[in-house]
């Protein structure tokens, strides 16, 4: 199938499909006219990619685990897959902690600023 049909079937733009191909996530072969031709299985592969991206995995990790895809949200236990997924989960946990700390600092800053008697915020609220 041509890239336009794949884009229509998957809801993914042609540009993004080309990006997936450049990252080694999907493949195609070229027709005599130079057009990309994708297999029917690529539609399912794109669905796997979208699900893995939604789970927060970067494309470099997806390239590693994609051959182990057994369903949209299921992977076969291939070598290194669990380690890659656990590493991604730990990274998400670190980022969540960093965001929670940043949120707390911002909340404290807002509270302290709002308590100042001549803050602009208080003046705006009075008018």
N, C-alpha and C positions, 0 to 999 in steps of 0.2 A: 504494500500500500504506500502511496505517496505521503509526503510529510503533511500536506493539508488535510488529508483524510485522517491521519493519525491524530493531528491536533484537534480535529472536530470530534473524534471518538473519545478522546481522553480529556478534553477541556483544557489542554495545555497548549500554550502558544507555540508556533513554529520556532520562534527564536529560542524559547526555553528547551525545546526538543533538540535543537542544534547544540545548545549548551550541554545538555545531558550527553550527547554524542561526543562532544569535545572532551568531556570528563571521563569517558570510557564506560558510561552507565548503560547506554544502549548502542546498538550498531545497525548499520544499514549497508547495502551494497548499491553501487551506482549503475543506473541504467545507461544505455548507449547515449542518451541525450544529456547525461550528467545528473539527472534527478536522483534523489535518494529514494531507495525502495526499502521499506521496512516489512518484516515478517508479521504475521498475525499475532505472534507471541509477544511482540513489542508492546502491544496495548496493555497486556497484563504486567509487563515489566515496568511500564510507566506508572501504573497504579501502585506497584510496590514502592517505587521511588517516591511517589507523593506521600504514601503512608509513612515511610521512613523519615522523610523530611519533616512531616507533621510531628513525628516523635522527637524531633530536635537533632537528628543525626546530620552531620555535615556530609557533603558528597564524597569526601575521601573515605569516610567510614562506610557509607552506603556502597561504594565500589567494592569494598572488602566483604560485606555481608550479603550483597545482592545475589550472588550465586547460591546462597543458602535459603533463599525465599521459598517458603512452602505455601504460603497464603498471604493475603493482604496484611495481616498482623501476626504472622507466625513465621519463624525461621527454623530450619533444621539445625541441629547442633554440629555445625562445621567447625573445624579447628580455628581457634582464635576469635570466633564470633562472640561468645560470652564475654571474653576479656574486653573486646571492643565496646560491647554494649555496657558493661560495667564501668568502663572508663568514661563513656559518654554520660552515664548516670551520675558519676562522681563529679564530672564537670558541671552538669546542670545543678547539682546540689551546691557546689561552690558559688556558682553564679546567683542562685537563689539566696544564699547567705549574704553575698555582697549587696544584692538589691535590698534585702531586709535591713542591713546596716545603713545603707544610703537613705532608705525611707525613714528610718528612725532619726537620723541626723537632720534630715529635712523637716520632719515633724517638730523636732525640738527647736530648730531655727525659726520656724513659723510661729510656734508658741511664744518663744522669747521676744520675737519682734512684735507680735501683736500685743504683748503686755506692756510695751514701752508706751508711756503716756503721750508722747508727741510723735509717734510713728505716723507715717503717711497713711497707713492702713487704717489706723484709728481715726484720723482726721477725715478720711474718705467715708468711713462708716457713720460719722456724726453728721455729715452733710446730706 
